[in-house]
Amino acid sequence: MSWEFEFLYALQEIHHPVTDAIMVFLSALGDGGIFWILLGVLLLIPKQYRICGFQMLLAMLLTAIIGNLVLKNLIARDRPCWIDPNVKLLIPSPKDYSFPSGHSMNGFTAAVTLWCREKKIGVPALILAALIAFSRLYNFVHFPTDVLAGILIGTASALFVNWLFGKFRSKRTLGESSGR
């Protein structure tokens, strides 16, 4: 048995009705990235957060292309709940492949973007993203490496888009200061 299954089975031993309800809620909160997408759209409304919202949505689009469209279908990794259907799931069994975790990618893309732009809301967002990522393990629908890959891809996408926005802002500032 792989270390990943050992870890997931260990999590099954700590189930409790209260944590079960919390983990089901957290997992649902991350479904389809809807929470993070809505947050990005809401950030487009106030002028002071508009660039942050646009940057977050752009980074999430990049993450979706890399993770959901390319890697999930290319790697086509079965989910732990498909391999061991004897574990009782608290949530419906997902229909798409396991690697990388979309919940982890979306959460960390949004949270790292927020952290780069607005530290005050970035820190709680990172905590929420980590809890949502953990819920996927607790709910036996992802392997630890799926979640880790999702965190890394989401973080890298957010940092890349943040870097691009910084480059654009630098060039625009230089152009304005040189009289262009």
C-alpha positions, 0 to 999 in steps of 0.5 A: 500500500502506498504512503498516500493511501496510508495517509488517506486511511489514517484520515478516515480514522479521525472522522467525527460528525462535526468535522464531517459537516465542516469538511463537506461544507468546505469541499462544496465551497470549492466546487468548480471554483465558483466561490473564488470566481464570484470573489474575483467578480466582486473585486471588479466592482470597487475601483481600488480592488479592480486590478486585483479582481482582474488579476485573480480571474486571469490567473484562475483562467490560466490555472484552469487551462493548465490543470483542468484542460491539459493535466487532468486529461493527460495524466488521467489519474484515478481517484482514491474513491474509484480505486477503493470504493469500500470507503463511504464517501461524505460527498458525491464521487467526482466524475473527472480525474484526480490529478491535479486537485482543481479545488486546490488549484483554484483556492491557491490561485485566488488566495496567492493573488490576494496575498500578492495584492492585498495582504490583509485579505490574502492571509485569511484567503490562504487559510481558507484555501488550505482548509478546502484543499485538506477537505479533499483528502479528508473526503477521500476524493484526492491523493496528497500529491494531487493536492500538492500539485494543485497548490503548486500550480495555483501558486505558480499561476498566481505568481506568474500573473502577478509578475506579468502585471508588475512588468506591465505596470513598470513599463507603463510607469517608465513610458509615462515618466519618459514622456511617451 
